[in-house]
Amino acid sequence: AALYNVDGWGGPYFAVNAAGNISVRSHGSATLPHQEIDLLKIVKKASDPKSIGGLGLQLPLIVRFPDVLKNRLECLQSAFDYAIQSEGYGSHYQGVYPVKCNQDRFVVEDIVKFGSPFRFGLEAGSKPELLLAMSCLCKGNPDALLICNGFKDAEYISLALVANKLALNTVIVLEQEEEVDLIIELSKKLCIKPVIGLRAKLRTKHSGHFGGTSGEKGKFGLTTAQILRVVKKLDLAGMLDCLQLLHFHIGSQIPSTALLADGVGEAAQIYCELVRLGANMRVIDIGGGLGIDYDGSKSCDSDISVGYSLEEYASAVVHAIQCVCDRRSVKNPVICSESGRAIVSHQSILVFEAVGTSTTVGGVSSAFSAPYVAGDLSEDYRFLSEAAFGGDYESCLAYTEELKERCVEQFKQGAVCMEQLAAVDGLCELVRKAVGAGEPVRRYHVNLSVFTSIPDAWGIEQVFPIIPIHRLDEKPSVRGILSDLTCDSDGKIDKFINGESSLPLHEVEGGSYYLGMFLGGAYEEALGGFHNLFGGPSVVRVSQSDGPHSFAVTRAVPGPSCGDVLRVMQHQPELMFETLKHRAYEYVSHDNAAVLASGLARTFDRMPYLVPLSSFGDADAAAAP
Ligand code: PLP
């Protein structure tokens, strides 16, 4: 646990149990006590063809824990409740979940259900998101907010007005000045009185990677001059009382409470100005930005950590708003936040498997054979042996690098054969080992697509805690980087927490070696695409059930098949199968064609990861043109 800093980034949800496996702590309920669930047991159960309805789900696998999600929501709410009570703040906190962070139906439905006792709502940023938020909130608390953000056309605004008509507590937030004209026109046409918010562009700037949307030159929101024009337009239309909410978003992963308080204080001044200008203000929506400590370092100088707790975050927000409003004698507004990352990151774990390893110099020891170290090379051999025996290890290592480069050049010119090149590789590795330079970093091939399942690792070099989920009571003997199965050299992970460029790993000797990516429940699933036509992972939902250490798989969904992902790119798998089957009967004997065709049918039906070629198992297949 200490080697991978599990307590730092994983507490209070993840720990290492006595068996050396990752355990997930569910936080119990009135009827069920707190329990530890062994993650390896879940993976074994989900992939066992004899279990959960014979599904035998393939990896990679997303394991979701609704109990963890519930606990995150409750902790966020109680952090604000506590801050409000201890500061004597004159209103309440009522959050919304931005569905873009993870639009999975069950995640959104759970949030609406778990958040219903405290009026937790949803935020949408597009028409499809609005549709899903509307239908989910029909089953939620009637006071829960439905915040409509994002760029809006007439259809989006009409839909938001319809939501209002359906008695959903809808706020249309202006992101662009022109939207106000559309809202005035459409609300009059449809005879629906809207509740309007506006997004302000703050001057406060968050300088980290996730702060690109903040500051005066940020992409979203209204400038001071635009806010004043919007107020005037609404006033002229007799709709200034509709303006009730001020929204801003400093950026995701806000590093410190100092920056947060600065931004919230500026926004509170704008809020008070809107009150002065005659708007019917009720809510201040502080956007997202509540960060996650991905490496457990509790640092405010890093994009992947934050220097505050949930309680400190809530207290900084409440204090900053109250200071400004009390000074200006403005009634304390309802505080809304759009925390996404902080709510959904912990609830899912992506589990994948190492399916093989290779070193940078493959199969070296067996390739080293003295007869090939002949001629010129025997001189080098002598030099290296002498330097090694004399303890001059640095010269040895430098010399081997130089020797290797020289031999590669000679190989390119045809002066050195393949066996000699392999022998030099072997010699270099022996020297590295002899001088104690350690084994080179290995490449672990893992059965997933980084582009599909961890897109931020590729796109913005984000670092997530990735560790083996078992054998944690065994000292890892090698270091490795992870390479995915896509045919793309960017499909790798070579940046890990603590600034490491490789991960301590165990030997994969027979058996299965499972790794987990933690804290990726926000954004990663929502962003992932179909690069190399690898589909998404299988998913299971796991809840605690009666008895110690026991759990129930309450839902299991296989990942998309090869046919499914081909359909995404407009291919027609049924037709493709017919074409290939037809060709099989043309080129292969009748019996073998039938075997081939059924193998092909299975391949279309299986997940795109690791389709075993042995399914074809037919001599004709290899010989077919
Ligand atoms: N609200 C808005 C407007 C956003 O742009 C975002 C994401 O960047 C969020 C909320 C969610 O932010 P976070 O995941 O940092 O809580």
Boltz pocket constraint, residues with backbone or C-beta under 6 A from the ligand:
constraints:
  - pocket:
      binder: B
      contacts: [[A, 98], [A, 101], [A, 149], [A, 249], [A, 251], [A, 252], [A, 253], [A, 287], [A, 288], [A, 289], [A, 290], [A, 338], [A, 339], [A, 340], [A, 341], [A, 342], [A, 522]]
      max_distance: 6.0
